[in-house]
Amino acid sequence: MQYKVLLYVKRKYIHVENLRIANQSVVNAILNERAEAIWGQGTTSCASDSSRVVAYDQNLRTQWFPRYRGPGVSVYWHIEE
């Protein structure tokens, strides 16, 4: 794939709102595919503290972390109960 094509796709389709919609779709698909016979009903969810991962400024999920004096992304590991 040519660089110009990738740049066009990025400019035309990859925006914060589209990223939110994509995240919601992935989470909902995971919740719909859970194997209740194996894992149980799963009526509650819990998330632990986040971990910071260094990321480029061009990443739509990147934010500034004053504590670390640099850009990054918060990553959460989720556990269902």
mmCIF file of the N, C-alpha and C atoms, coordinates in Angstrom:
data_MODEL
# 
_entry.id   MODEL 
# 
loop_
_atom_site.group_PDB 
_atom_site.id 
_atom_site.type_symbol 
_atom_site.label_atom_id 
_atom_site.label_alt_id 
_atom_site.label_comp_id 
_atom_site.label_asym_id 
_atom_site.label_entity_id 
_atom_site.label_seq_id 
_atom_site.pdbx_PDB_ins_code 
_atom_site.Cartn_x 
_atom_site.Cartn_y 
_atom_site.Cartn_z 
_atom_site.occupancy 
_atom_site.B_iso_or_equiv 
_atom_site.pdbx_formal_charge 
_atom_site.auth_seq_id 
_atom_site.auth_comp_id 
_atom_site.auth_asym_id 
_atom_site.auth_atom_id 
_atom_site.pdbx_PDB_model_num 
ATOM 1   N N  . MET A 1 1  ? 0.845   -1.168  0.000  1.00 0.00 ? 1  MET A N  1 
ATOM 2   C CA . MET A 1 1  ? 0.000   0.000   0.000  1.00 0.00 ? 1  MET A CA 1 
ATOM 3   C C  . MET A 1 1  ? 0.899   1.243   0.000  1.00 0.00 ? 1  MET A C  1 
ATOM 4   N N  . GLN A 1 2  ? 0.538   2.209   -0.780 1.00 0.00 ? 2  GLN A N  1 
ATOM 5   C CA . GLN A 1 2  ? 1.348   3.417   -0.891 1.00 0.00 ? 2  GLN A CA 1 
ATOM 6   C C  . GLN A 1 2  ? 1.114   4.353   0.295  1.00 0.00 ? 2  GLN A C  1 
ATOM 7   N N  . TYR A 1 3  ? 2.147   5.120   0.590  1.00 0.00 ? 3  TYR A N  1 
ATOM 8   C CA . TYR A 1 3  ? 2.087   6.079   1.690  1.00 0.00 ? 3  TYR A CA 1 
ATOM 9   C C  . TYR A 1 3  ? 0.943   7.067   1.496  1.00 0.00 ? 3  TYR A C  1 
ATOM 10  N N  . LYS A 1 4  ? 0.734   7.537   0.280  1.00 0.00 ? 4  LYS A N  1 
ATOM 11  C CA . LYS A 1 4  ? -0.327  8.513   0.007  1.00 0.00 ? 4  LYS A CA 1 
ATOM 12  C C  . LYS A 1 4  ? -1.704  7.948   0.341  1.00 0.00 ? 4  LYS A C  1 
ATOM 13  N N  . VAL A 1 5  ? -1.901  6.672   0.056  1.00 0.00 ? 5  VAL A N  1 
ATOM 14  C CA . VAL A 1 5  ? -3.189  6.036   0.351  1.00 0.00 ? 5  VAL A CA 1 
ATOM 15  C C  . VAL A 1 5  ? -3.398  5.956   1.863  1.00 0.00 ? 5  VAL A C  1 
ATOM 16  N N  . LEU A 1 6  ? -2.370  5.547   2.580  1.00 0.00 ? 6  LEU A N  1 
ATOM 17  C CA . LEU A 1 6  ? -2.468  5.476   4.036  1.00 0.00 ? 6  LEU A CA 1 
ATOM 18  C C  . LEU A 1 6  ? -2.725  6.850   4.647  1.00 0.00 ? 6  LEU A C  1 
ATOM 19  N N  . LEU A 1 7  ? -2.059  7.860   4.135  1.00 0.00 ? 7  LEU A N  1 
ATOM 20  C CA . LEU A 1 7  ? -2.257  9.221   4.625  1.00 0.00 ? 7  LEU A CA 1 
ATOM 21  C C  . LEU A 1 7  ? -3.683  9.688   4.367  1.00 0.00 ? 7  LEU A C  1 
ATOM 22  N N  . TYR A 1 8  ? -4.217  9.355   3.196  1.00 0.00 ? 8  TYR A N  1 
ATOM 23  C CA . TYR A 1 8  ? -5.598  9.718   2.865  1.00 0.00 ? 8  TYR A CA 1 
ATOM 24  C C  . TYR A 1 8  ? -6.576  9.054   3.842  1.00 0.00 ? 8  TYR A C  1 
ATOM 25  N N  . VAL A 1 9  ? -6.387  7.765   4.091  1.00 0.00 ? 9  VAL A N  1 
ATOM 26  C CA . VAL A 1 9  ? -7.263  7.042   5.010  1.00 0.00 ? 9  VAL A CA 1 
ATOM 27  C C  . VAL A 1 9  ? -7.186  7.651   6.407  1.00 0.00 ? 9  VAL A C  1 
ATOM 28  N N  . LYS A 1 10 ? -5.973  7.978   6.848  1.00 0.00 ? 10 LYS A N  1 
ATOM 29  C CA . LYS A 1 10 ? -5.807  8.582   8.175  1.00 0.00 ? 10 LYS A CA 1 
ATOM 30  C C  . LYS A 1 10 ? -6.556  9.904   8.263  1.00 0.00 ? 10 LYS A C  1 
ATOM 31  N N  . ARG A 1 11 ? -6.382  10.752  7.275  1.00 0.00 ? 11 ARG A N  1 
ATOM 32  C CA . ARG A 1 11 ? -7.018  12.077  7.307  1.00 0.00 ? 11 ARG A CA 1 
ATOM 33  C C  . ARG A 1 11 ? -8.535  11.996  7.166  1.00 0.00 ? 11 ARG A C  1 
ATOM 34  N N  . LYS A 1 12 ? -9.018  11.052  6.386  1.00 0.00 ? 12 LYS A N  1 
ATOM 35  C CA . LYS A 1 12 ? -10.450 10.966  6.080  1.00 0.00 ? 12 LYS A CA 1 
ATOM 36  C C  . LYS A 1 12 ? -11.249 10.237  7.161  1.00 0.00 ? 12 LYS A C  1 
ATOM 37  N N  . TYR A 1 13 ? -10.677 9.181   7.745  1.00 0.00 ? 13 TYR A N  1 
ATOM 38  C CA . TYR A 1 13 ? -11.470 8.293   8.586  1.00 0.00 ? 13 TYR A CA 1 
ATOM 39  C C  . TYR A 1 13 ? -11.038 8.182   10.045 1.00 0.00 ? 13 TYR A C  1 
ATOM 40  N N  . ILE A 1 14 ? -9.791  8.443   10.347 1.00 0.00 ? 14 ILE A N  1 
ATOM 41  C CA . ILE A 1 14 ? -9.314  8.191   11.705 1.00 0.00 ? 14 ILE A CA 1 
ATOM 42  C C  . ILE A 1 14 ? -9.395  9.478   12.523 1.00 0.00 ? 14 ILE A C  1 
ATOM 43  N N  . HIS A 1 15 ? -10.474 9.555   13.323 1.00 0.00 ? 15 HIS A N  1 
ATOM 44  C CA . HIS A 1 15 ? -10.726 10.712  14.178 1.00 0.00 ? 15 HIS A CA 1 
ATOM 45  C C  . HIS A 1 15 ? -11.088 10.209  15.573 1.00 0.00 ? 15 HIS A C  1 
ATOM 46  N N  . VAL A 1 16 ? -11.047 11.084  16.544 1.00 0.00 ? 16 VAL A N  1 
ATOM 47  C CA . VAL A 1 16 ? -11.315 10.701  17.927 1.00 0.00 ? 16 VAL A CA 1 
ATOM 48  C C  . VAL A 1 16 ? -12.699 10.063  18.065 1.00 0.00 ? 16 VAL A C  1 
ATOM 49  N N  . GLU A 1 17 ? -13.716 10.654  17.460 1.00 0.00 ? 17 GLU A N  1 
ATOM 50  C CA . GLU A 1 17 ? -15.071 10.109  17.585 1.00 0.00 ? 17 GLU A CA 1 
ATOM 51  C C  . GLU A 1 17 ? -15.166 8.716   16.958 1.00 0.00 ? 17 GLU A C  1 
ATOM 52  N N  . ASN A 1 18 ? -14.533 8.520   15.812 1.00 0.00 ? 18 ASN A N  1 
ATOM 53  C CA . ASN A 1 18 ? -14.529 7.188   15.192 1.00 0.00 ? 18 ASN A CA 1 
ATOM 54  C C  . ASN A 1 18 ? -13.803 6.170   16.064 1.00 0.00 ? 18 ASN A C  1 
ATOM 55  N N  . LEU A 1 19 ? -12.747 6.608   16.744 1.00 0.00 ? 19 LEU A N  1 
ATOM 56  C CA . LEU A 1 19 ? -12.012 5.725   17.647 1.00 0.00 ? 19 LEU A CA 1 
ATOM 57  C C  . LEU A 1 19 ? -12.895 5.318   18.827 1.00 0.00 ? 19 LEU A C  1 
ATOM 58  N N  . ARG A 1 20 ? -13.649 6.262   19.370 1.00 0.00 ? 20 ARG A N  1 
ATOM 59  C CA . ARG A 1 20 ? -14.571 5.941   20.469 1.00 0.00 ? 20 ARG A CA 1 
ATOM 60  C C  . ARG A 1 20 ? -15.612 4.910   20.023 1.00 0.00 ? 20 ARG A C  1 
ATOM 61  N N  . ILE A 1 21 ? -16.166 5.113   18.843 1.00 0.00 ? 21 ILE A N  1 
ATOM 62  C CA . ILE A 1 21 ? -17.167 4.183   18.317 1.00 0.00 ? 21 ILE A CA 1 
ATOM 63  C C  . ILE A 1 21 ? -16.553 2.797   18.119 1.00 0.00 ? 21 ILE A C  1 
ATOM 64  N N  . ALA A 1 22 ? -15.341 2.748   17.590 1.00 0.00 ? 22 ALA A N  1 
ATOM 65  C CA . ALA A 1 22 ? -14.661 1.464   17.384 1.00 0.00 ? 22 ALA A CA 1 
ATOM 66  C C  . ALA A 1 22 ? -14.398 0.773   18.720 1.00 0.00 ? 22 ALA A C  1 
ATOM 67  N N  . ASN A 1 23 ? -13.959 1.527   19.731 1.00 0.00 ? 23 ASN A N  1 
ATOM 68  C CA . ASN A 1 23 ? -13.723 0.952   21.056 1.00 0.00 ? 23 ASN A CA 1 
ATOM 69  C C  . ASN A 1 23 ? -15.008 0.368   21.635 1.00 0.00 ? 23 ASN A C  1 
ATOM 70  N N  . GLN A 1 24 ? -16.111 1.103   21.501 1.00 0.00 ? 24 GLN A N  1 
ATOM 71  C CA . GLN A 1 24 ? -17.399 0.610   21.995 1.00 0.00 ? 24 GLN A CA 1 
ATOM 72  C C  . GLN A 1 24 ? -17.798 -0.676  21.282 1.00 0.00 ? 24 GLN A C  1 
ATOM 73  N N  . SER A 1 25 ? -17.580 -0.724  19.982 1.00 0.00 ? 25 SER A N  1 
ATOM 74  C CA . SER A 1 25 ? -17.930 -1.921  19.205 1.00 0.00 ? 25 SER A CA 1 
ATOM 75  C C  . SER A 1 25 ? -17.127 -3.136  19.655 1.00 0.00 ? 25 SER A C  1 
ATOM 76  N N  . VAL A 1 26 ? -15.837 -2.941  19.904 1.00 0.00 ? 26 VAL A N  1 
ATOM 77  C CA . VAL A 1 26 ? -14.984 -4.049  20.347 1.00 0.00 ? 26 VAL A CA 1 
ATOM 78  C C  . VAL A 1 26 ? -15.422 -4.542  21.721 1.00 0.00 ? 26 VAL A C  1 
ATOM 79  N N  . VAL A 1 27 ? -15.641 -3.624  22.651 1.00 0.00 ? 27 VAL A N  1 
ATOM 80  C CA . VAL A 1 27 ? -16.059 -4.007  24.007 1.00 0.00 ? 27 VAL A CA 1 
ATOM 81  C C  . VAL A 1 27 ? -17.394 -4.739  23.969 1.00 0.00 ? 27 VAL A C  1 
ATOM 82  N N  . ASN A 1 28 ? -18.350 -4.214  23.221 1.00 0.00 ? 28 ASN A N  1 
ATOM 83  C CA . ASN A 1 28 ? -19.661 -4.862  23.131 1.00 0.00 ? 28 ASN A CA 1 
ATOM 84  C C  . ASN A 1 28 ? -19.565 -6.247  22.495 1.00 0.00 ? 28 ASN A C  1 
ATOM 85  N N  . ALA A 1 29 ? -18.711 -6.405  21.498 1.00 0.00 ? 29 ALA A N  1 
ATOM 86  C CA . ALA A 1 29 ? -18.531 -7.714  20.860 1.00 0.00 ? 29 ALA A CA 1 
ATOM 87  C C  . ALA A 1 29 ? -17.928 -8.715  21.841 1.00 0.00 ? 29 ALA A C  1 
ATOM 88  N N  . ILE A 1 30 ? -16.965 -8.269  22.639 1.00 0.00 ? 30 ILE A N  1 
ATOM 89  C CA . ILE A 1 30 ? -16.358 -9.153  23.645 1.00 0.00 ? 30 ILE A CA 1 
ATOM 90  C C  . ILE A 1 30 ? -17.404 -9.583  24.665 1.00 0.00 ? 30 ILE A C  1 
ATOM 91  N N  . LEU A 1 31 ? -18.214 -8.633  25.126 1.00 0.00 ? 31 LEU A N  1 
ATOM 92  C CA . LEU A 1 31 ? -19.249 -8.967  26.108 1.00 0.00 ? 31 LEU A CA 1 
ATOM 93  C C  . LEU A 1 31 ? -20.287 -9.921  25.532 1.00 0.00 ? 31 LEU A C  1 
ATOM 94  N N  . ASN A 1 32 ? -20.612 -9.775  24.250 1.00 0.00 ? 32 ASN A N  1 
ATOM 95  C CA . ASN A 1 32 ? -21.596 -10.655 23.613 1.00 0.00 ? 32 ASN A CA 1 
ATOM 96  C C  . ASN A 1 32 ? -21.064 -12.064 23.379 1.00 0.00 ? 32 ASN A C  1 
ATOM 97  N N  . GLU A 1 33 ? -19.751 -12.212 23.244 1.00 0.00 ? 33 GLU A N  1 
ATOM 98  C CA . GLU A 1 33 ? -19.149 -13.511 22.930 1.00 0.00 ? 33 GLU A CA 1 
ATOM 99  C C  . GLU A 1 33 ? -18.674 -14.273 24.154 1.00 0.00 ? 33 GLU A C  1 
ATOM 100 N N  . ARG A 1 34 ? -18.915 -13.765 25.321 1.00 0.00 ? 34 ARG A N  1 
ATOM 101 C CA . ARG A 1 34 ? -18.411 -14.437 26.520 1.00 0.00 ? 34 ARG A CA 1 
ATOM 102 C C  . ARG A 1 34 ? -19.087 -15.799 26.674 1.00 0.00 ? 34 ARG A C  1 
ATOM 103 N N  . ALA A 1 35 ? -18.318 -16.789 27.047 1.00 0.00 ? 35 ALA A N  1 
ATOM 104 C CA . ALA A 1 35 ? -18.814 -18.160 27.205 1.00 0.00 ? 35 ALA A CA 1 
ATOM 105 C C  . ALA A 1 35 ? -19.343 -18.322 28.627 1.00 0.00 ? 35 ALA A C  1 
ATOM 106 N N  . GLU A 1 36 ? -20.635 -18.089 28.787 1.00 0.00 ? 36 GLU A N  1 
ATOM 107 C CA . GLU A 1 36 ? -21.254 -18.111 30.112 1.00 0.00 ? 36 GLU A CA 1 
ATOM 108 C C  . GLU A 1 36 ? -21.134 -19.479 30.779 1.00 0.00 ? 36 GLU A C  1 
ATOM 109 N N  . ALA A 1 37 ? -21.163 -20.548 29.995 1.00 0.00 ? 37 ALA A N  1 
ATOM 110 C CA . ALA A 1 37 ? -21.045 -21.898 30.558 1.00 0.00 ? 37 ALA A CA 1 
ATOM 111 C C  . ALA A 1 37 ? -19.686 -22.114 31.218 1.00 0.00 ? 37 ALA A C  1 
ATOM 112 N N  . ILE A 1 38 ? -18.668 -21.435 30.715 1.00 0.00 ? 38 ILE A N  1 
ATOM 113 C CA . ILE A 1 38 ? -17.315 -21.585 31.260 1.00 0.00 ? 38 ILE A CA 1 
ATOM 114 C C  . ILE A 1 38 ? -17.048 -20.571 32.363 1.00 0.00 ? 38 ILE A C  1 
ATOM 115 N N  . TRP A 1 39 ? -17.369 -19.298 32.109 1.00 0.00 ? 39 TRP A N  1 
ATOM 116 C CA . TRP A 1 39 ? -16.977 -18.210 32.998 1.00 0.00 ? 39 TRP A CA 1 
ATOM 117 C C  . TRP A 1 39 ? -18.060 -17.767 33.972 1.00 0.00 ? 39 TRP A C  1 
ATOM 118 N N  . GLY A 1 40 ? -19.273 -18.254 33.813 1.00 0.00 ? 40 GLY A N  1 
ATOM 119 C CA . GLY A 1 40 ? -20.358 -17.821 34.689 1.00 0.00 ? 40 GLY A CA 1 
ATOM 120 C C  . GLY A 1 40 ? -21.072 -16.623 34.095 1.00 0.00 ? 40 GLY A C  1 
ATOM 121 N N  . GLN A 1 41 ? -22.021 -16.091 34.874 1.00 0.00 ? 41 GLN A N  1 
ATOM 122 C CA . GLN A 1 41 ? -22.869 -15.022 34.362 1.00 0.00 ? 41 GLN A CA 1 
ATOM 123 C C  . GLN A 1 41 ? -22.119 -13.707 34.175 1.00 0.00 ? 41 GLN A C  1 
ATOM 124 N N  . GLY A 1 42 ? -21.180 -13.386 35.034 1.00 0.00 ? 42 GLY A N  1 
ATOM 125 C CA . GLY A 1 42 ? -20.398 -12.152 34.876 1.00 0.00 ? 42 GLY A CA 1 
ATOM 126 C C  . GLY A 1 42 ? -21.241 -10.902 35.006 1.00 0.00 ? 42 GLY A C  1 
ATOM 127 N N  . THR A 1 43 ? -21.790 -10.673 36.189 1.00 0.00 ? 43 THR A N  1 
ATOM 128 C CA . THR A 1 43 ? -22.685 -9.529  36.382 1.00 0.00 ? 43 THR A CA 1 
ATOM 129 C C  . THR A 1 43 ? -21.952 -8.250  36.739 1.00 0.00 ? 43 THR A C  1 
ATOM 130 N N  . THR A 1 44 ? -20.684 -8.338  37.118 1.00 0.00 ? 44 THR A N  1 
ATOM 131 C CA . THR A 1 44 ? -19.919 -7.134  37.465 1.00 0.00 ? 44 THR A CA 1 
ATOM 132 C C  . THR A 1 44 ? -18.568 -7.161  36.774 1.00 0.00 ? 44 THR A C  1 
ATOM 133 N N  . SER A 1 45 ? -18.003 -5.984  36.613 1.00 0.00 ? 45 SER A N  1 
ATOM 134 C CA . SER A 1 45 ? -16.654 -5.864  36.047 1.00 0.00 ? 45 SER A CA 1 
ATOM 135 C C  . SER A 1 45 ? -15.801 -5.003  36.956 1.00 0.00 ? 45 SER A C  1 
ATOM 136 N N  . CYS A 1 46 ? -14.513 -5.191  36.877 1.00 0.00 ? 46 CYS A N  1 
ATOM 137 C CA . CYS A 1 46 ? -13.590 -4.445  37.719 1.00 0.00 ? 46 CYS A CA 1 
ATOM 138 C C  . CYS A 1 46 ? -12.324 -4.144  36.916 1.00 0.00 ? 46 CYS A C  1 
ATOM 139 N N  . ALA A 1 47 ? -11.769 -2.955  37.116 1.00 0.00 ? 47 ALA A N  1 
ATOM 140 C CA . ALA A 1 47 ? -10.511 -2.601  36.456 1.00 0.00 ? 47 ALA A CA 1 
ATOM 141 C C  . ALA A 1 47 ? -9.504  -2.169  37.509 1.00 0.00 ? 47 ALA A C  1 
ATOM 142 N N  . SER A 1 48 ? -8.252  -2.496  37.291 1.00 0.00 ? 48 SER A N  1 
ATOM 143 C CA . SER A 1 48 ? -7.202  -2.102  38.227 1.00 0.00 ? 48 SER A CA 1 
ATOM 144 C C  . SER A 1 48 ? -6.591  -0.779  37.794 1.00 0.00 ? 48 SER A C  1 
ATOM 145 N N  . ASP A 1 49 ? -5.546  -0.363  38.500 1.00 0.00 ? 49 ASP A N  1 
ATOM 146 C CA . ASP A 1 49 ? -4.829  0.855   38.132 1.00 0.00 ? 49 ASP A CA 1 
ATOM 147 C C  . ASP A 1 49 ? -4.292  0.757   36.714 1.00 0.00 ? 49 ASP A C  1 
ATOM 148 N N  . SER A 1 50 ? -4.116  1.904   36.116 1.00 0.00 ? 50 SER A N  1 
ATOM 149 C CA . SER A 1 50 ? -3.585  1.908   34.754 1.00 0.00 ? 50 SER A CA 1 
ATOM 150 C C  . SER A 1 50 ? -2.066  1.809   34.768 1.00 0.00 ? 50 SER A C  1 
ATOM 151 N N  . SER A 1 51 ? -1.540  1.386   33.652 1.00 0.00 ? 51 SER A N  1 
ATOM 152 C CA . SER A 1 51 ? -0.100  1.409   33.411 1.00 0.00 ? 51 SER A CA 1 
ATOM 153 C C  . SER A 1 51 ? 0.150   2.385   32.274 1.00 0.00 ? 51 SER A C  1 
ATOM 154 N N  . ARG A 1 52 ? 1.226   3.128   32.364 1.00 0.00 ? 52 ARG A N  1 
ATOM 155 C CA . ARG A 1 52 ? 1.547   4.092   31.311 1.00 0.00 ? 52 ARG A CA 1 
ATOM 156 C C  . ARG A 1 52 ? 2.472   3.437   30.305 1.00 0.00 ? 52 ARG A C  1 
ATOM 157 N N  . VAL A 1 53 ? 2.146   3.633   29.035 1.00 0.00 ? 53 VAL A N  1 
ATOM 158 C CA . VAL A 1 53 ? 2.974   3.149   27.938 1.00 0.00 ? 53 VAL A CA 1 
ATOM 159 C C  . VAL A 1 53 ? 3.342   4.359   27.095 1.00 0.00 ? 53 VAL A C  1 
ATOM 160 N N  . VAL A 1 54 ? 4.611   4.512   26.777 1.00 0.00 ? 54 VAL A N  1 
ATOM 161 C CA . VAL A 1 54 ? 5.056   5.637   25.951 1.00 0.00 ? 54 VAL A CA 1 
ATOM 162 C C  . VAL A 1 54 ? 4.442   5.508   24.565 1.00 0.00 ? 54 VAL A C  1 
ATOM 163 N N  . ALA A 1 55 ? 3.956   6.637   24.026 1.00 0.00 ? 55 ALA A N  1 
ATOM 164 C CA . ALA A 1 55 ? 3.328   6.632   22.704 1.00 0.00 ? 55 ALA A CA 1 
ATOM 165 C C  . ALA A 1 55 ? 3.689   7.916   21.972 1.00 0.00 ? 55 ALA A C  1 
ATOM 166 N N  . TYR A 1 56 ? 3.614   7.862   20.659 1.00 0.00 ? 56 TYR A N  1 
ATOM 167 C CA . TYR A 1 56 ? 3.899   9.030   19.841 1.00 0.00 ? 56 TYR A CA 1 
ATOM 168 C C  . TYR A 1 56 ? 2.779   10.054  19.961 1.00 0.00 ? 56 TYR A C  1 
ATOM 169 N N  . ASP A 1 57 ? 3.102   11.315  19.751 1.00 0.00 ? 57 ASP A N  1 
ATOM 170 C CA . ASP A 1 57 ? 2.113   12.388  19.821 1.00 0.00 ? 57 ASP A CA 1 
ATOM 171 C C  . ASP A 1 57 ? 1.008   12.224  18.787 1.00 0.00 ? 57 ASP A C  1 
ATOM 172 N N  . GLN A 1 58 ? 1.281   11.588  17.658 1.00 0.00 ? 58 GLN A N  1 
ATOM 173 C CA . GLN A 1 58 ? 0.297   11.454  16.591 1.00 0.00 ? 58 GLN A CA 1 
ATOM 174 C C  . GLN A 1 58 ? -0.793  10.431  16.924 1.00 0.00 ? 58 GLN A C  1 
ATOM 175 N N  . ASN A 1 59 ? -0.573  9.607   17.941 1.00 0.00 ? 59 ASN A N  1 
ATOM 176 C CA . ASN A 1 59 ? -1.561  8.618   18.349 1.00 0.00 ? 59 ASN A CA 1 
ATOM 177 C C  . ASN A 1 59 ? -2.760  9.343   18.953 1.00 0.00 ? 59 ASN A C  1 
ATOM 178 N N  . LEU A 1 60 ? -3.979  9.010   18.505 1.00 0.00 ? 60 LEU A N  1 
ATOM 179 C CA . LEU A 1 60 ? -5.176  9.693   19.000 1.00 0.00 ? 60 LEU A CA 1 
ATOM 180 C C  . LEU A 1 60 ? -5.432  9.455   20.479 1.00 0.00 ? 60 LEU A C  1 
ATOM 181 N N  . ARG A 1 61 ? -4.888  8.397   21.040 1.00 0.00 ? 61 ARG A N  1 
ATOM 182 C CA . ARG A 1 61 ? -5.098  8.094   22.457 1.00 0.00 ? 61 ARG A CA 1 
ATOM 183 C C  . ARG A 1 61 ? -4.005  8.676   23.352 1.00 0.00 ? 61 ARG A C  1 
ATOM 184 N N  . THR A 1 62 ? -3.002  9.317   22.778 1.00 0.00 ? 62 THR A N  1 
ATOM 185 C CA . THR A 1 62 ? -1.889  9.852   23.552 1.00 0.00 ? 62 THR A CA 1 
ATOM 186 C C  . THR A 1 62 ? -2.315  11.069  24.354 1.00 0.00 ? 62 THR A C  1 
ATOM 187 N N  . GLN A 1 63 ? -1.839  11.128  25.582 1.00 0.00 ? 63 GLN A N  1 
ATOM 188 C CA . GLN A 1 63 ? -2.061  12.300  26.424 1.00 0.00 ? 63 GLN A CA 1 
ATOM 189 C C  . GLN A 1 63 ? -0.763  12.632  27.151 1.00 0.00 ? 63 GLN A C  1 
ATOM 190 N N  . TRP A 1 64 ? -0.692  13.831  27.689 1.00 0.00 ? 64 TRP A N  1 
ATOM 191 C CA . TRP A 1 64 ? 0.502   14.276  28.404 1.00 0.00 ? 64 TRP A CA 1 
ATOM 192 C C  . TRP A 1 64 ? 0.413   13.824  29.857 1.00 0.00 ? 64 TRP A C  1 
ATOM 193 N N  . PHE A 1 65 ? 1.511   13.248  30.371 1.00 0.00 ? 65 PHE A N  1 
ATOM 194 C CA . PHE A 1 65 ? 1.581   12.826  31.759 1.00 0.00 ? 65 PHE A CA 1 
ATOM 195 C C  . PHE A 1 65 ? 2.564   13.724  32.498 1.00 0.00 ? 65 PHE A C  1 
ATOM 196 N N  . PRO A 1 66 ? 2.055   14.700  33.273 1.00 0.00 ? 66 PRO A N  1 
ATOM 197 C CA . PRO A 1 66 ? 2.959   15.597  34.002 1.00 0.00 ? 66 PRO A CA 1 
ATOM 198 C C  . PRO A 1 66 ? 3.893   14.835  34.943 1.00 0.00 ? 66 PRO A C  1 
ATOM 199 N N  . ARG A 1 67 ? 3.380   13.776  35.541 1.00 0.00 ? 67 ARG A N  1 
ATOM 200 C CA . ARG A 1 67 ? 4.181   12.994  36.480 1.00 0.00 ? 67 ARG A CA 1 
ATOM 201 C C  . ARG A 1 67 ? 5.433   12.420  35.816 1.00 0.00 ? 67 ARG A C  1 
ATOM 202 N N  . TYR A 1 68 ? 5.291   11.988  34.569 1.00 0.00 ? 68 TYR A N  1 
ATOM 203 C CA . TYR A 1 68 ? 6.409   11.384  33.840 1.00 0.00 ? 68 TYR A CA 1 
ATOM 204 C C  . TYR A 1 68 ? 7.075   12.357  32.874 1.00 0.00 ? 68 TYR A C  1 
ATOM 205 N N  . ARG A 1 69 ? 6.501   13.551  32.771 1.00 0.00 ? 69 ARG A N  1 
ATOM 206 C CA . ARG A 1 69 ? 7.021   14.602  31.880 1.00 0.00 ? 69 ARG A CA 1 
ATOM 207 C C  . ARG A 1 69 ? 7.149   14.122  30.438 1.00 0.00 ? 69 ARG A C  1 
ATOM 208 N N  . GLY A 1 70 ? 6.094   13.466  29.965 1.00 0.00 ? 70 GLY A N  1 
ATOM 209 C CA . GLY A 1 70 ? 6.126   12.988  28.590 1.00 0.00 ? 70 GLY A CA 1 
ATOM 210 C C  . GLY A 1 70 ? 4.786   12.428  28.154 1.00 0.00 ? 70 GLY A C  1 
ATOM 211 N N  . PRO A 1 71 ? 4.654   12.170  26.849 1.00 0.00 ? 71 PRO A N  1 
ATOM 212 C CA . PRO A 1 71 ? 3.405   11.632  26.318 1.00 0.00 ? 71 PRO A CA 1 
ATOM 213 C C  . PRO A 1 71 ? 3.293   10.131  26.570 1.00 0.00 ? 71 PRO A C  1 
ATOM 214 N N  . GLY A 1 72 ? 2.064   9.658   26.582 1.00 0.00 ? 72 GLY A N  1 
ATOM 215 C CA . GLY A 1 72 ? 1.857   8.231   26.756 1.00 0.00 ? 72 GLY A CA 1 
ATOM 216 C C  . GLY A 1 72 ? 0.396   7.862   26.643 1.00 0.00 ? 72 GLY A C  1 
ATOM 217 N N  . VAL A 1 73 ? 0.127   6.587   26.857 1.00 0.00 ? 73 VAL A N  1 
ATOM 218 C CA . VAL A 1 73 ? -1.222  6.041   26.799 1.00 0.00 ? 73 VAL A CA 1 
ATOM 219 C C  . VAL A 1 73 ? -1.454  5.265   28.090 1.00 0.00 ? 73 VAL A C  1 
ATOM 220 N N  . SER A 1 74 ? -2.632  5.407   28.671 1.00 0.00 ? 74 SER A N  1 
ATOM 221 C CA . SER A 1 74 ? -2.994  4.629   29.853 1.00 0.00 ? 74 SER A CA 1 
ATOM 222 C C  . SER A 1 74 ? -3.560  3.291   29.406 1.00 0.00 ? 74 SER A C  1 
ATOM 223 N N  . VAL A 1 75 ? -3.033  2.216   29.970 1.00 0.00 ? 75 VAL A N  1 
ATOM 224 C CA . VAL A 1 75 ? -3.503  0.874   29.643 1.00 0.00 ? 75 VAL A CA 1 
ATOM 225 C C  . VAL A 1 75 ? -4.091  0.266   30.912 1.00 0.00 ? 75 VAL A C  1 
ATOM 226 N N  . TYR A 1 76 ? -5.305  -0.251  30.807 1.00 0.00 ? 76 TYR A N  1 
ATOM 227 C CA . TYR A 1 76 ? -5.980  -0.889  31.931 1.00 0.00 ? 76 TYR A CA 1 
ATOM 228 C C  . TYR A 1 76 ? -6.173  -2.370  31.624 1.00 0.00 ? 76 TYR A C  1 
ATOM 229 N N  . TRP A 1 77 ? -5.880  -3.208  32.601 1.00 0.00 ? 77 TRP A N  1 
ATOM 230 C CA . TRP A 1 77 ? -6.168  -4.633  32.489 1.00 0.00 ? 77 TRP A CA 1 
ATOM 231 C C  . TRP A 1 77 ? -7.502  -4.849  33.166 1.00 0.00 ? 77 TRP A C  1 
ATOM 232 N N  . HIS A 1 78 ? -8.441  -5.469  32.473 1.00 0.00 ? 78 HIS A N  1 
ATOM 233 C CA . HIS A 1 78 ? -9.786  -5.658  33.010 1.00 0.00 ? 78 HIS A CA 1 
ATOM 234 C C  . HIS A 1 78 ? -10.005 -7.102  33.431 1.00 0.00 ? 78 HIS A C  1 
ATOM 235 N N  . ILE A 1 79 ? -10.705 -7.237  34.536 1.00 0.00 ? 79 ILE A N  1 
ATOM 236 C CA . ILE A 1 79 ? -11.045 -8.556  35.051 1.00 0.00 ? 79 ILE A CA 1 
ATOM 237 C C  . ILE A 1 79 ? -12.553 -8.594  35.221 1.00 0.00 ? 79 ILE A C  1 
ATOM 238 N N  . GLU A 1 80 ? -13.180 -9.615  34.697 1.00 0.00 ? 80 GLU A N  1 
ATOM 239 C CA . GLU A 1 80 ? -14.623 -9.772  34.892 1.00 0.00 ? 80 GLU A CA 1 
ATOM 240 C C  . GLU A 1 80 ? -14.876 -10.747 36.011 1.00 0.00 ? 80 GLU A C  1 
ATOM 241 N N  . GLU A 1 81 ? -15.903 -10.449 36.770 1.00 0.00 ? 81 GLU A N  1 
ATOM 242 C CA . GLU A 1 81 ? -16.272 -11.337 37.858 1.00 0.00 ? 81 GLU A CA 1 
ATOM 243 C C  . GLU A 1 81 ? -17.683 -11.824 37.635 1.00 0.00 ? 81 GLU A C  1 
# 
